[in-house]
Amino acid sequence: MNCTSIRNALLVFVLAGATLAVGCGGGAEGKYRDPSGTINAEFKDGKAYVALGAYAVDGTYKVEGDKIVARGDFGPMLPSPLVFTINKDGTIDGPRNSMIPRLERAK
């Protein structure tokens, strides 16, 4: 194999990896809500926003495996950190022992 072939193979590998990262990266980013629209969450650029009716709070988040871990001063109504589970169907499950149910991506 010559240098050009190796370089082309490496370029294809890097481009394929970048495409996969763009397609899968930020998978948790977006807006979510419960079927009634009462509970909403948004995850974007490392910032988390959670609203339960008129009660709304801000924080930050990180994706850790299949979990979205949101941290902030969420007050007495919500635990900190809030740990959501990312489901394969694109929904997220609210934290255990909280009033947040399964949330669907908002359209």
C-alpha positions in Angstrom: 0.0 0.0 0.0 1.4 3.4 -0.9 1.1 6.6 1.1 -1.8 8.0 -1.0 -3.9 4.8 -0.4 -3.2 4.9 3.3 -4.1 8.6 3.4 -7.3 8.1 1.5 -8.3 5.2 3.7 -7.6 7.3 6.8 -9.6 10.2 5.4 -12.6 7.9 4.7 -12.3 6.5 8.3 -12.2 10.0 9.8 -15.2 11.3 7.7 -17.2 8.2 8.6 -16.5 8.7 12.3 -17.4 12.4 12.1 -20.7 11.6 10.4 -21.5 9.1 13.1 -20.6 11.5 15.8 -22.8 14.2 14.3 -25.7 11.7 13.8 -25.4 10.3 17.4 -24.0 13.3 19.3 -26.4 15.6 21.1 -28.9 12.8 21.0 -30.4 14.1 24.2 -30.6 17.7 23.1 -34.0 18.9 22.4 -37.4 19.7 23.9 -39.5 17.1 25.7 -42.9 17.2 27.2 -45.5 14.9 28.8 -48.7 14.1 26.8 -50.7 16.9 28.6 -48.0 19.5 27.9 -47.9 20.4 31.6 -44.3 19.2 32.2 -41.6 20.3 29.8 -37.9 19.9 29.7 -35.2 21.3 27.3 -31.6 20.3 27.0 -29.4 22.4 24.8 -25.7 23.4 24.8 -25.2 22.0 28.3 -28.1 24.0 29.8 -31.2 22.3 31.2 -34.6 23.9 31.6 -37.4 22.0 33.4 -41.0 23.4 33.9 -43.8 21.8 35.9 -46.7 24.1 35.0 -45.7 27.6 36.2 -42.8 26.3 38.3 -39.7 26.5 36.0 -36.0 26.0 36.9 -32.7 26.2 35.0 -29.5 24.2 35.4 -26.8 22.4 33.5 -26.7 18.9 32.2 -24.3 16.2 30.9 -25.1 13.0 29.1 -23.6 10.0 30.9 -24.3 6.8 28.9 -28.1 6.4 28.8 -28.6 9.1 31.4 -29.1 12.8 31.3 -27.8 14.2 34.6 -29.1 17.7 35.3 -27.8 19.8 38.1 -28.9 23.1 39.6 -30.8 24.8 42.4 -34.1 23.1 41.6 -35.7 24.1 44.9 -37.8 21.9 47.1 -40.0 20.4 44.4 -37.2 18.6 42.5 -34.2 16.6 43.6 -30.7 17.6 42.5 -29.3 16.1 40.4 -32.2 15.2 38.2 -31.4 11.9 36.5 -33.4 11.2 33.3 -33.1 7.9 31.5 -32.8 8.0 27.7 -35.0 5.3 26.1 -34.3 3.7 22.7 -37.6 5.1 21.3 -36.4 8.7 21.9 -38.4 9.3 25.0 -36.9 10.0 28.4 -38.0 8.7 31.8 -38.3 11.2 34.6 -36.2 10.7 37.7 -37.3 7.9 40.1 -39.3 9.2 43.1 -40.2 12.4 41.3 -43.4 13.7 39.7 -41.9 13.8 36.3 -43.3 11.0 34.1 -42.0 9.7 30.7 -41.5 12.7 28.4 -41.7 12.6 24.6 -39.8 14.8 22.2 -41.7 17.9 21.3 -42.4 18.3 17.6 
